[in-house]
Amino acid sequence: MLATKQLPPQYAAWNRRQHSPAGRRGKSLAPRIGPRRRLLAYYLTPYGWQRNTDLRAFEYPWAFDNVCRLGTGLEVVEVGAGMSGFQFSLARAGHQVHSVDPGLAAKGRGWDVDPDLHRFLSEVYRAPVQLHPSTLADAGLADDSADVVVSVSAIEHFAPPDLAELAREARRILRPGGHLVLTIDLFLDLTPFTSRERNEYGVNVDVKALLDEMGATLVEGDPAEINGFPEFDPDRVQSELSRYFVGGGYPALSQCLVATLPDPH
């Protein structure tokens, strides 16, 4: 599915409780008094440490709901989390969370990840997230060790080798029957809407090809609204733009989907 302009009431309520997606006002205080101040961290909330697009107002509660409905105390691997608050929300909900992000070492578009600040925030928020400042292949995660791989609008920034690595490694670390909970930007200035292949943020991922490479099956999401599926119609998407949440900082939509690996049992 594509994120809709009309935010469901339960998502708006979740954002209010979590102070998502941007935390409280006052980020400018951090450079002046130092970021590692507990009172400041409590005030800013987990969402006050990384800039987010307004699309996260839909994506974060959608992803949280779809992870938590799969069970409690899950082993969750978030790919491309950076310093975002979502990983801490998952940990505070009782999940065992691994955050995998190479930061500025990414081959594609990357954002800074500060391991020392990350440890401080995990402690302050009582949200034990284990950070792996690396790609998924170098994170040291065991085979069949994860229940869920989640990524919130990150993989469209990946360089092609990292996207291929994601497909291989996600399939390796997920248990049989494990799930992928993904949001993926759909840029309106790139193919299949225009002839342009790449912008400064990334590409429009062929989502069906990615899922096929993982051996995963779509279980939540409308193929007519997900790039790469035969049912996807860019003309239809353009004609219904008034229904969709278009990112304010850049002309992008958000594809939201859940997929699962086969379970031989």
ZALO-7080 format. One line per field, with one value per residue (C-alpha): residue number from 0; x, y, z. Coordinates in Angstrom, 3 decimals. Layout:
N
nr: NUM, ...
x: X, ...
y: Y, ...
z: Z, ...
END
This chain:
265
nr: 0, 1, 2, 3, 4, 5, 6, 7, 8, 9, 10, 11, 12, 13, 14, 15, 16, 17, 18, 19, 20, 21, 22, 23, 24, 25, 26, 27, 28, 29, 30, 31, 32, 33, 34, 35, 36, 37, 38, 39, 40, 41, 42, 43, 44, 45, 46, 47, 48, 49, 50, 51, 52, 53, 54, 55, 56, 57, 58, 59, 60, 61, 62, 63, 64, 65, 66, 67, 68, 69, 70, 71, 72, 73, 74, 75, 76, 77, 78, 79, 80, 81, 82, 83, 84, 85, 86, 87, 88, 89, 90, 91, 92, 93, 94, 95, 96, 97, 98, 99, 100, 101, 102, 103, 104, 105, 106, 107, 108, 109, 110, 111, 112, 113, 114, 115, 116, 117, 118, 119, 120, 121, 122, 123, 124, 125, 126, 127, 128, 129, 130, 131, 132, 133, 134, 135, 136, 137, 138, 139, 140, 141, 142, 143, 144, 145, 146, 147, 148, 149, 150, 151, 152, 153, 154, 155, 156, 157, 158, 159, 160, 161, 162, 163, 164, 165, 166, 167, 168, 169, 170, 171, 172, 173, 174, 175, 176, 177, 178, 179, 180, 181, 182, 183, 184, 185, 186, 187, 188, 189, 190, 191, 192, 193, 194, 195, 196, 197, 198, 199, 200, 201, 202, 203, 204, 205, 206, 207, 208, 209, 210, 211, 212, 213, 214, 215, 216, 217, 218, 219, 220, 221, 222, 223, 224, 225, 226, 227, 228, 229, 230, 231, 232, 233, 234, 235, 236, 237, 238, 239, 240, 241, 242, 243, 244, 245, 246, 247, 248, 249, 250, 251, 252, 253, 254, 255, 256, 257, 258, 259, 260, 261, 262, 263, 264
x: 0.000, 0.963, 0.810, -2.360, -2.727, -5.490, -3.642, -5.600, -6.646, -4.692, -1.528, -2.011, -2.514, 0.662, 2.639, 1.401, 2.399, 5.813, 6.469, 7.028, 8.395, 10.486, 10.602, 9.976, 11.227, 14.611, 17.202, 19.269, 19.985, 22.080, 25.174, 25.157, 24.800, 26.080, 23.994, 24.790, 22.598, 19.911, 17.334, 17.778, 17.472, 14.281, 12.874, 13.745, 12.493, 14.000, 12.709, 14.675, 18.056, 17.667, 15.903, 12.984, 10.734, 7.068, 6.281, 7.470, 4.203, 2.576, 5.504, 6.530, 3.125, 2.369, 5.649, 5.288, 1.777, 2.846, 5.863, 3.962, 1.025, 3.482, 4.095, 5.852, 9.520, 10.570, 14.130, 13.990, 16.728, 16.249, 18.277, 19.241, 17.915, 20.658, 19.897, 16.131, 13.763, 11.860, 14.416, 14.049, 10.248, 10.554, 12.941, 10.701, 7.846, 9.833, 11.453, 15.123, 16.404, 19.541, 20.192, 22.353, 23.660, 27.132, 26.506, 28.686, 30.599, 27.591, 28.297, 25.041, 23.567, 24.467, 23.865, 26.031, 25.725, 27.379, 27.938, 28.719, 25.560, 23.581, 24.741, 23.865, 20.355, 19.764, 20.636, 18.653, 15.495, 15.867, 15.667, 18.477, 19.230, 22.418, 24.042, 26.032, 27.742, 28.213, 26.390, 24.208, 26.890, 29.418, 27.014, 27.817, 24.176, 23.632, 21.685, 17.951, 18.267, 15.674, 11.904, 11.575, 13.733, 12.352, 13.488, 11.854, 12.579, 16.249, 16.850, 16.083, 19.345, 21.418, 24.030, 23.289, 25.872, 24.355, 20.840, 21.979, 23.666, 20.461, 18.486, 21.051, 21.612, 17.956, 17.138, 20.021, 19.252, 15.452, 13.934, 11.591, 8.303, 10.071, 8.786, 10.005, 8.279, 9.355, 8.615, 10.346, 10.287, 8.792, 10.321, 8.012, 10.921, 12.356, 11.400, 8.702, 7.274, 10.099, 13.117, 15.539, 17.027, 18.607, 18.482, 20.655, 18.803, 18.701, 16.526, 13.045, 13.645, 12.061, 10.357, 9.054, 12.538, 13.932, 11.318, 11.845, 15.590, 14.853, 12.380, 9.729, 6.002, 3.994, 1.339, 0.417, 0.285, -1.405, 0.646, -1.009, 0.763, 4.194, 6.847, 7.923, 4.718, 2.879, -0.212, 1.666, 0.388, 2.300, -0.469, -3.010, -0.740, -0.251, -3.974, -4.712, -1.974, -4.553, -5.168, -1.536, 0.900, 3.501, 6.667, 7.085, 10.864, 11.083, 8.439, 8.150, 5.462, 5.904, 5.318, 4.374, 4.483, 4.924, 6.426, 7.212, 9.683, 8.376, 7.939, 8.432, 6.472
y: 0.000, 3.633, 5.840, 7.915, 11.622, 10.911, 9.685, 6.988, 8.268, 5.512, 6.591, 10.209, 9.050, 6.904, 9.876, 12.040, 9.450, 8.870, 12.508, 11.103, 11.791, 14.800, 14.835, 17.978, 21.356, 22.325, 20.372, 23.566, 23.203, 20.076, 21.749, 24.422, 22.267, 18.964, 16.077, 13.666, 15.321, 13.069, 15.783, 17.022, 13.466, 12.888, 16.159, 15.634, 11.986, 9.238, 11.037, 14.214, 13.032, 12.596, 14.704, 12.908, 13.591, 14.164, 10.788, 9.191, 10.355, 7.503, 5.101, 4.815, 3.904, 1.674, -0.234, -0.426, -1.854, -4.424, -5.593, -5.847, -7.738, -10.545, -11.289, -10.207, -10.400, -10.789, -10.744, -7.685, -6.428, -2.868, -2.035, 1.595, 2.921, 5.507, 7.551, 7.432, 6.913, 3.986, 1.377, 2.588, 2.383, -1.259, -2.019, -0.282, -2.477, -5.536, -6.664, -7.642, -5.110, -5.044, -1.842, -2.319, 0.807, 1.560, 5.320, 7.473, 4.378, 3.310, 2.892, 4.699, 7.671, 7.502, 9.525, 9.851, 7.235, 8.020, 4.752, 6.568, 8.672, 5.608, 3.723, 6.743, 6.975, 3.233, 3.570, 6.767, 5.475, 1.980, 0.691, -1.828, -1.682, -3.383, -1.221, -2.800, 0.082, -2.041, -3.613, -6.634, -9.047, -7.730, -7.470, -10.958, -12.070, -15.820, -17.846, -18.193, -15.788, -13.096, -13.082, -9.775, -7.598, -4.070, -1.069, 2.340, 4.160, 3.226, 0.644, 3.050, 4.786, 1.594, 1.121, -1.952, -4.201, -3.370, -4.097, -7.505, -8.091, -7.159, -9.750, -12.469, -11.663, -11.070, -14.509, -15.984, -14.424, -14.760, -17.878, -19.950, -18.089, -14.869, -11.513, -8.394, -5.139, -2.494, 1.041, 2.134, 5.593, 5.884, 8.949, 10.816, 12.282, 8.878, 5.959, 4.651, 8.179, 9.794, 8.620, 9.523, 6.492, 8.005, 11.183, 12.430, 10.153, 6.899, 4.873, 3.440, -0.131, -2.980, -4.360, -7.549, -8.436, -7.819, -10.049, -12.730, -12.676, -13.135, -15.928, -13.869, -13.618, -10.412, -10.800, -7.184, -4.452, -3.737, -4.941, -2.179, 0.343, -1.332, -0.726, -3.794, -5.817, -6.431, -4.773, -1.522, 1.295, 4.611, 6.427, 5.303, 6.416, 9.841, 10.209, 9.523, 11.625, 13.594, 10.438, 9.839, 11.300, 13.134, 13.916, 17.600, 17.720, 15.780, 14.467, 10.905, 8.476, 5.656, 2.026, -0.006, -3.788, -6.970, -10.125, -13.550, -16.340, -19.854, -22.076, -25.750, -26.755
z: 0.000, -0.314, 2.764, 2.666, 3.250, 5.786, 8.884, 10.764, 14.229, 15.986, 14.162, 15.211, 18.817, 18.652, 17.350, 20.215, 22.821, 21.270, 20.259, 16.780, 14.270, 15.351, 19.170, 21.162, 20.078, 21.446, 19.461, 19.241, 22.967, 22.456, 20.917, 23.638, 26.735, 25.349, 24.034, 26.869, 29.467, 30.860, 31.436, 27.871, 26.540, 28.527, 27.251, 23.569, 23.596, 21.378, 18.277, 18.911, 17.649, 13.903, 11.316, 9.721, 6.779, 7.516, 5.884, 9.141, 10.755, 8.824, 8.514, 12.166, 13.637, 10.634, 11.064, 14.862, 14.545, 11.964, 13.981, 17.276, 15.786, 14.929, 18.615, 21.803, 22.712, 19.086, 17.777, 15.510, 13.190, 11.979, 8.877, 8.275, 11.595, 12.089, 15.218, 14.735, 17.647, 16.145, 17.248, 20.850, 20.632, 19.568, 22.439, 24.986, 23.744, 24.855, 21.614, 21.360, 18.837, 16.695, 14.758, 11.658, 9.932, 8.487, 8.754, 6.544, 5.427, 3.332, -0.375, -1.167, 0.692, 4.387, 7.537, 10.619, 13.368, 16.722, 18.683, 21.948, 21.773, 20.749, 23.884, 26.034, 24.571, 24.975, 28.654, 29.276, 27.601, 29.094, 25.558, 25.063, 21.349, 20.158, 17.500, 14.680, 12.807, 9.698, 6.808, 7.486, 6.236, 8.781, 11.740, 13.040, 13.243, 13.285, 10.751, 11.545, 14.479, 13.678, 13.694, 11.842, 9.609, 9.540, 7.524, 7.417, 4.152, 4.017, 1.301, -1.554, -0.572, -0.918, -3.606, -5.816, -4.065, -0.651, -1.918, -3.175, 0.181, 2.012, 0.050, 0.737, 4.400, 5.301, 3.912, 5.937, 9.324, 9.239, 10.735, 8.538, 8.485, 9.499, 8.316, 6.558, 7.534, 5.037, 3.980, 0.783, -0.766, -4.238, -5.895, -8.257, -10.257, -11.277, -13.490, -13.896, -13.699, -15.719, -17.719, -14.910, -13.096, -9.961, -7.883, -5.030, -2.587, -4.494, -6.862, -7.153, -6.028, -7.973, -4.883, -6.491, -7.745, -4.260, -2.610, -5.243, -4.552, -0.847, -1.562, 0.269, -0.399, -0.072, 2.646, 3.398, 0.774, -2.547, -5.558, -7.621, -5.368, -5.123, -7.774, -9.744, -9.466, -12.767, -11.282, -10.557, -12.772, -12.542, -14.423, -11.850, -8.992, -10.574, -11.178, -7.494, -5.912, -3.938, -1.829, -0.974, 1.535, -0.591, 1.352, 2.030, 1.753, -1.517, -3.976, -2.711, -1.640, 0.871, -0.100, 2.990, 2.884, 4.886, 3.385, 4.819, 4.181, 3.611, 6.660, 5.757, 8.843
END
